[in-house]
């Protein structure tokens, strides 16, 4: 299963962690994903969303 938001497509990013002595080591940043049950077109679906999409109101949680 991929670490990707179903709405905006935000995924894992990679780059360098830079220490105080300016040593570079590779690292990754993972998105803050949550699984949310929502109703789309009359059917209940479970989507993986980043919390920013959930907060922005792109989908509504099913209660």
N, C-alpha and C positions, 0 to 999 in steps of 0.2 A: 504494500500500500504506500502510495507516495505522500510525501509531506507537502501538500499543495492545497490551497484554498479553492473550493469549487466555484466561487463567485468571481474573485479578482485574479486568481492564478498566482498569488504570492507563494513563493517556495523557499527552499533552503538557499542561502547565499554563502559564499566562501570568501575568505580574505586572509589577511595577516593579523596576528596578535603582536603588538609591538611593546616590548618591555622598556623599562626605564633606561637600560643600557643599549637600547635600540636594536636588540636582537629580534628577528622576525621568525615567527613560527606560524604554520598554517592552522586555521581554525574555521569553524562553520557557525553561522547564525541560523537558528531554526525559528520559523514563524509560530506565533501563539495560536494554535488550532484547537477548536472544540467541535465535538460532534453534536449536532442539533437536529432534533426532529421537527420538521416543518411540513406544512401542507401546500403543495403546488399542484394546481389544476384538479383539486379534489382527491388527490392521492397523498398519503403520508410517506415522506421520504426522510432518510437520515443523510444529512450533508456535513461535510467537513468545512468549517468556516474559520477564517481568522477573526479574532475578536473585534477588529476594526470594522469589518463588514457587518458583524452582528450588532455592534453599537450604532452604526450608521443607519440601520433599519432596512437593509436590502431584503431581508427575510424576517418573518415573525415566527417566534417559537410556538410550537403547538403545546397547549396546556393539557 
